[in-house]
């Protein structure tokens, strides 16, 4: 079969799709991913074809901000989110996507939950569609507006949105928001910490552990701004925390100046490697990072920076698997206090138990290989 994945051009949207894409590839299916061409270095080592379609996120954010006057990443209002994902992205991507998809001729399109280009292509080509969520269910205050704008863009092309036959859900029940009802089309899908292609790589080299817990600080691929991290690292380092900090794709160790003294920095690496030999994680709360860390049963301190990270922060805090630190002038001190709480034996045990409960739910979910087989059987 020919399986086409469609993704918003951002690592946080693309990387969670790779386990299922690999599972189809390993079955012998022809697999392609439709997104911006800047992700060729991610997909080429996987042996997965890239169908270039549309510009990267930087262009989309700039155009969306020009139209609305709002930065959808830093200030994710419902209106800004709708314009970015359904307005600007469809306008700048749909023509490329339709041309590429017609050539590929997919039997199934898998679109991540905030991708509205894949569903447009599915409607145009009359191909079955699966929606792949990447975290807890997104609130209706956001999805209603995005769906309305997407439907308008489809209508201008003479298309009507088609319902997805499957809702592939990597989020365990313990992390779903209050009042959430599972759709009838839900098919659980076990999330995995992102790992590179092929055999597991050697974890980054770090100094010998101290007596206290080791803390991984990761603000993902695009939110590792030294201006935001330096005050946090300074507070944690001064409190004697054993820190490993990943730099994402944009920062360098020298950008942190004196705040980096005594801190172990590592460049961008798959999350599965970064989670090796750590006891808890301080994170921005990206869905992939959140689910990946909890799949290992690691408690979290979540410091949301934008996008959907506030949703992850809320559900982690509510589950007891971590502590959410909301924006404010005292964020560095609040993060240090939260980490200090988690470093105490009794508190750590309680949060670790909750994190392990989430991990147990994740382990009980069908694997990507099992889900790929189920979808393939349903299409045959």
C-alpha positions in Angstrom: 0.0 0.0 0.0 0.9 3.7 -0.4 0.7 5.6 2.9 1.0 9.4 2.9 1.7 11.3 6.1 1.0 15.0 6.2 2.5 17.4 8.7 2.7 21.0 9.8 6.3 22.0 9.1 7.5 21.8 12.7 9.5 19.1 14.6 6.9 18.9 17.3 4.3 17.9 14.8 6.4 15.7 12.5 8.5 13.7 14.9 5.6 12.0 16.8 4.4 10.6 13.4 7.7 8.8 12.7 7.0 5.6 14.8 3.8 4.9 12.8 5.5 5.8 9.5 8.4 3.4 10.3 5.9 0.7 11.2 4.3 1.0 7.7 7.7 1.1 6.1 8.7 -2.0 8.0 5.6 -3.8 6.7 6.9 -3.1 3.2 4.5 -0.3 2.4 5.5 2.7 0.3 5.6 5.6 2.8 6.0 9.3 2.1 5.7 12.5 4.3 4.3 15.7 2.9 5.7 18.8 4.5 8.2 21.6 3.9 11.4 20.6 2.1 13.6 21.7 5.1 12.8 18.3 6.7 14.7 16.3 4.1 17.6 15.8 6.5 15.2 14.2 9.1 13.5 11.9 6.6 16.4 10.8 4.3 18.1 8.7 7.0 14.7 7.0 7.6 14.4 5.8 4.0 11.1 7.7 3.9 10.2 9.8 0.9 9.7 13.5 1.3 7.0 15.2 -0.8 7.9 18.9 -0.5 4.8 21.1 -0.1 4.7 24.7 1.1 7.0 26.9 3.1 8.5 26.4 6.5 7.1 27.5 9.8 9.1 30.8 9.8 7.4 31.9 6.6 4.0 30.8 7.8 4.3 32.5 11.1 5.4 35.8 9.5 2.5 35.8 7.0 0.0 34.8 9.7 1.3 37.6 11.9 1.0 40.0 9.0 -2.6 39.1 8.5 -3.7 39.1 12.2 -1.1 41.2 14.0 -0.5 38.3 16.4 2.3 35.9 16.8 0.5 32.5 16.9 3.4 30.8 18.6 3.9 33.2 21.5 0.3 34.2 21.8 -1.9 31.3 20.6 -5.3 33.0 20.6 -8.0 31.0 18.9 -8.1 33.5 16.0 -4.3 33.4 15.5 -4.3 29.6 15.7 -7.0 29.4 13.1 -5.3 31.7 10.7 -1.9 30.0 11.0 -3.0 26.4 10.7 -6.1 26.7 8.4 -5.8 30.0 6.7 -2.2 30.9 5.9 -1.0 27.3 5.7 -3.7 26.1 3.3 -3.3 29.2 1.2 0.5 28.8 0.9 0.6 25.0 0.7 -2.5 23.4 -0.9 -1.4 23.7 -4.5 2.0 22.1 -3.9 0.3 19.4 -1.8 -2.3 18.5 -4.3 0.2 18.2 -7.1 2.5 16.0 -5.1 -0.2 13.8 -3.7 -1.8 13.2 -7.1 1.6 11.9 -8.3 2.1 9.7 -5.2 -1.5 8.3 -5.4 -1.9 7.3 -1.7 -4.2 4.6 -0.4 -4.4 6.2 3.0 -3.6 9.7 4.3 -2.5 10.2 7.9 -2.6 13.8 9.0 -1.5 15.0 12.4 -4.3 16.8 14.4 -3.4 20.4 13.4 -2.6 19.6 9.8 -5.4 20.7 7.5 -3.6 20.2 4.2 -3.7 16.4 4.4 -7.5 16.4 4.9 -7.9 18.8 2.0 -5.9 16.4 -0.2 -8.0 13.4 1.1 -11.2 15.2 0.2 -9.9 16.1 -3.3 -8.5 12.6 -4.0 -11.4 10.8 -2.2 -8.8 8.8 -0.1 -9.5 7.4 3.4 -8.2 9.7 6.2 -6.8 9.1 9.6 -6.1 11.8 12.1 -3.1 11.4 14.3 -3.3 13.3 17.6 0.0 14.3 19.3 -1.2 15.0 22.8 -4.4 15.6 24.9 -7.5 16.6 23.0 -7.4 20.2 21.9 -10.1 22.4 23.4 -13.2 23.2 21.3 -12.5 26.9 21.6 -9.5 26.3 19.3 -10.7 23.5 17.1 -14.1 25.0 16.3 -12.5 28.1 14.7 -9.8 26.2 12.9 -12.4 23.8 11.5 -14.6 26.7 10.3 -11.7 28.4 8.5 -10.5 25.1 7.0 -14.0 24.4 5.7 -14.1 27.8 4.1 -10.8 27.3 2.4 -12.0 23.8 1.2 -15.3 25.3 -0.1 -13.4 27.9 -2.2 -11.8 24.9 -4.0 -15.1 23.1 -4.4 -14.3 20.6 -1.6 -16.2 19.4 1.4 -14.2 18.1 4.4 -14.5 14.3 4.9 -14.5 12.8 8.4 -11.5 10.9 9.4 -12.2 7.1 9.7 -9.7 6.8 12.6 -8.6 9.1 15.4 -5.2 7.7 16.3 -4.6 8.8 19.9 -1.3 8.6 21.7 -2.6 10.2 24.9 -3.4 8.0 27.8 -6.6 8.5 29.7 -4.8 9.9 32.8 -3.6 12.9 30.7 -6.9 13.8 29.0 -8.6 17.0 30.1 -11.7 16.9 32.4 -14.9 16.0 30.6 -13.2 14.4 27.6 -15.2 11.9 25.7 -13.4 9.5 23.5 -14.6 9.6 19.9 -16.1 6.4 18.5 -13.3 6.4 15.9 -10.6 6.4 18.6 -7.7 4.0 18.1 -5.1 4.2 20.9 -1.5 4.4 19.7 1.4 3.9 22.1 3.6 7.1 22.0 7.4 6.7 22.0 10.2 9.1 22.9 11.7 10.3 19.6 14.7 8.2 18.6 16.9 8.3 15.5 16.8 5.8 12.7 18.4 2.4 13.1 19.8 0.9 16.4 19.6 3.0 19.5 22.4 5.5 19.6 24.8 5.9 22.5 23.4 8.4 25.0 25.3 11.7 25.2 28.4 11.6 27.5 27.8 13.3 30.8 29.9 13.6 33.9 29.6 11.1 36.8 26.4 11.6 38.8 26.4 13.5 42.1 24.5 12.4 45.1 21.3 14.1 44.2 18.9 13.5 41.3 19.9 14.4 37.8 17.6 16.8 36.0 17.2 17.1 32.2 16.3 20.6 31.0 14.8 20.5 27.5 12.7 23.2 25.9 12.4 21.4 22.6 13.8 22.2 19.2 12.7 25.8 18.9 12.0 27.2 22.4 15.5 26.9 23.9 16.0 30.6 24.0 19.0 31.5 26.2 17.2 34.6 27.4 14.4 32.4 28.9 16.7 29.6 30.1 19.6 31.5 31.7 17.6 32.7 34.8 16.2 29.2 35.2 19.6 27.5 34.9 21.1 30.0 37.3 18.6 29.3 40.0 18.8 25.5 39.5 22.6 25.5 39.4 22.9 27.7 42.5 20.6 25.2 44.3 23.1 22.5 43.6 21.0 20.7 41.0 22.8 18.2 38.7 21.8 19.6 35.3 21.9 18.2 31.8 20.6 20.8 29.2 19.8 20.1 25.6 20.4 23.1 23.3 17.7 22.4 20.7 18.4 23.5 17.1 19.3 27.1 17.6 21.3 27.7 20.8 25.0 27.1 21.6 26.6 26.5 24.9 28.6 29.7 24.7 25.3 31.6 24.5 24.7 30.9 28.2 27.8 32.6 29.5 28.4 32.2 33.2 25.0 30.5 33.7 26.6 27.5 31.9 29.3 27.0 34.4 29.0 23.5 35.9 26.1 22.6 33.5 26.4 19.7 31.1 25.2 20.9 27.6 24.3 18.6 24.8 23.3 19.4 21.2 20.1 18.4 19.6 19.6 14.6 20.1 16.6 12.3 20.0 14.7 12.4 23.3 15.1 8.7 23.9 18.9 9.3 24.3 18.5 12.4 26.5 16.2 10.6 28.9 19.0 8.1 29.8 20.0 8.2 33.4 17.9 11.2 34.5 15.4 11.3 37.4 13.1 14.2 36.4 12.6 16.6 33.5 12.2 20.4 33.3 10.5 21.1 30.0 8.4 23.6 28.0 5.7 21.0 27.7 5.7 20.1 24.0 3.4 17.1 23.5 6.2 14.8 22.2 8.5 15.7 25.1 5.7 15.3 27.7 4.5 12.0 26.5 8.0 10.7 25.8 9.2 11.5 29.3 6.1 10.1 30.9 6.4 6.9 28.8 9.6 6.4 30.9 7.8 7.2 34.1 9.8 10.4 34.8 8.1 13.3 36.8 8.0 16.7 35.1 8.3 20.4 35.8 6.4 22.0 32.9 7.2 25.6 32.1 5.0 26.4 29.0 6.3 29.0 26.5 3.5 29.0 23.9 1.5 27.0 21.4 -0.3 24.0 23.0 2.2 23.7 25.9 -0.3 25.2 28.4 -2.6 22.3 27.8 0.1 19.8 28.5 1.1 21.7 31.6 -2.4 21.6 33.0 -3.0 17.9 32.4 0.4 16.9 33.9 -0.3 19.0 37.0 -3.8 17.5 37.3 -2.5 14.0 37.0 0.0 14.4 39.8 2.9 13.4 37.5 4.5 16.8 37.6 4.3 20.5 38.6 3.2 23.2 36.2 4.9 26.6 36.5 2.9 29.4 34.8 4.3 32.5 33.2 5.2 35.4 35.5 8.2 37.4 36.8 9.1 34.7 39.3 9.4 31.8 36.9 13.0 31.0 37.7 12.4 30.9 41.4 9.2 28.9 40.9 11.0 26.3 38.8 13.7 26.0 41.4 11.1 25.6 44.1 9.3 22.9 42.0 12.5 21.0 41.4 13.4 21.3 45.1 10.0 19.8 45.9 10.7 16.9 43.6 14.1 16.4 45.1 12.7 15.5 48.5 12.2 11.8 49.0 8.6 11.7 50.0 7.4 14.2 47.3 9.5 12.5 44.6 8.0 9.1 45.5 4.4 10.5 45.1 5.1 12.2 41.8 7.1 9.3 40.5 4.2 6.9 41.4 1.8 9.1 39.4 4.3 9.3 36.5 4.6 5.5 36.5 0.8 5.1 36.5 0.8 7.2 33.2 3.7 5.0 31.9 1.7 1.9 32.7 -1.3 3.2 30.7 1.1 4.0 27.8 2.6 0.5 27.8 -0.9 -1.0 27.6 -1.6 0.9 24.4 -1.2 -0.8 21.0 2.2 -0.4 19.4 2.7 1.5 16.1 3.3 -1.9 14.4 0.0 -3.2 15.7 -1.8 -0.1 14.7 -0.3 -0.1 11.2 -1.4 -3.7 10.8 -4.9 -2.9 11.9 -5.2 0.0 9.5 -3.8 -2.0 6.6 -6.3 -4.9 7.3 -9.2 -2.4 7.4 -8.1 -1.0 4.0 -7.7 -4.4 2.2 
